[in-house]
Amino acid sequence: MIVATLKEIDEIRKMIDRYDSVLVVGCDSCVAECAAGGARETMLLASALKLSYLKDHMNPTITEAVIDRQCVDDFIDQIADQVPEHDAILSLGCGAGVQALARVYSDKAIIPALNTLFIGETQSRGVWQENCLGCGSCKLGYFGAVCPVARCSKKLMNGPCGGSKGGRCEVNPEIPCGWDLIIRRLNALGELDRLTEYVPPVDWSTSHSGGPRKVVREDQQP
Amino acid sequence: MKTESNLEKVLASGRFAVTAECGPPKGSDTAILMEKAKSLLGHIDAVNVTDNQTAIVRMSSIAACSILKNMGHEPILQMVTRDRNRIALQSDIFGAYALGISNVLCLTGDHQSFGNQKQAVGVFDLDSIQLLKTVKDMRDEEKIIGGESIQGAPKMFIGAAANPFADPVDWRVIRLAKKVNAGADFIQTQCIFNMDQFKKFMNQAVDMGLTEKTYILAGITPFKSVGMAKYMSDKVAGMDIPDELIRRMAGVPKEKQADEGIKIAVEFIQQFREIKGIAGIHVMAIEWEHKVPEILELAGLTSERQN
């Protein structure tokens, strides 16, 4: 899923103070799973904003709405009736959701309420871990299903570097060394031989380095 | 001989080689650089010029190498993959060789979060082993990444670093083997403080035949004080400093600690000379370059040097 966190109210206020009416729109998929932008968080943010404006003796119209996916037109269309009544949409979707809303509601200001962080997993309750950079050429099969691109701070393909200590990354002891994880996994699987061969430079052209990417599939088109 | 490197000549002759590190200044003041380098001239076989070490912005390694070469030094260009992509790295190799720089040390580099530009993007397009293989292919195959031919191959003597102490410890010699197989002509190790672990690492390297294929130079850093020893132990990535050494430094009065640090370094150098497979030493006297001649003299390494 896409993992995001809520921005500070002050930053959100700086972006929306100019509008008299704001439609606060949650997204009940990825960002609900990471407790940043689902139905519950949308309600909480709307309430917090109202309170914050009340304190400043301001009284903009703040309306709540939640859709299942802000990145798919069929769902985005569900708020079509409410959008014209508001000056702006405050989106609790990820960066993709914000931009999809802006494409569909092209005459409306769309403001992000979240900072979109990464593709990751819910590792335990309240803990989300980044584990995919979307490089466009998955190599997990060679690395014991631990990604050296996403889990190593230096994206080393022939690691670990000299800064790995006690299974921790040199950048921060809170970060597990990705290469320590790779070696442990492959050792447990009896497949350490996968790591003795030289891994040549990565072809980053399939990643964002090749420019913004798009998947077009004719078999899926109407 | 693969190259015109003086360091290669020294190592091939079987003479115990001495290299030392010289960090460029944080600015364009060449006088500071030349002052540091002057104290090393004539005492060492080659001088490593660091590349924005610990991710702190400094004078470019290539520029500093060129200045040092003009002074009569044999420079070793340190190159990290943290700050430049493969286009810039290959271009800089061409340029460095064109300036007469014949040695390169291929590194990944400390993460940018350690330095004074923490907001910088970390490039890491290549890793250190990929850079090493790239330079080797430029030299031996006369090709850049992707296979295109080049006009004028950079005949560089190629080095890599090794840290015998990072974790997983069992993996260190395998990583060394990867570097040697990728084309490392010489290896300069991380600062050695844990001699027992280093000896184990060297035994493994000898058993695997790696010392037949590459020259290993043991890294040494003299402590200036017990404070420095503690700081390195706690704050510097990849260090393994036994408590015993810190206690030894703490056990002498403050004004005698620098001498004690030098004494420890000299003892270590003498021990390195007894270890099978060690071809020389690499002295990293951080902001203490002027002490290197004294250390070498005490260690009995003052024989006639080319540069």
Interface residues (C-beta under 8 A of the other chain):
Chain A: S153 K154 K155 L156 M157 N158 G159 P160 C161 G162 G163 S164 K165 G166 G167 E170 V171 N172 C177 D180 I183 R184 L195 T196 Y198 V199 P200 P201 V202 W204
Chain B: R82 R86 T108 D110 H111 S113 F114 G122 F124 D125 L126 D127 S128 I129 Q130 K133 T134 I145 A161 A162 N163 A166 D167 P168 W171 I174 R175 A177 K178 N181 A182 Q190 A237 G238
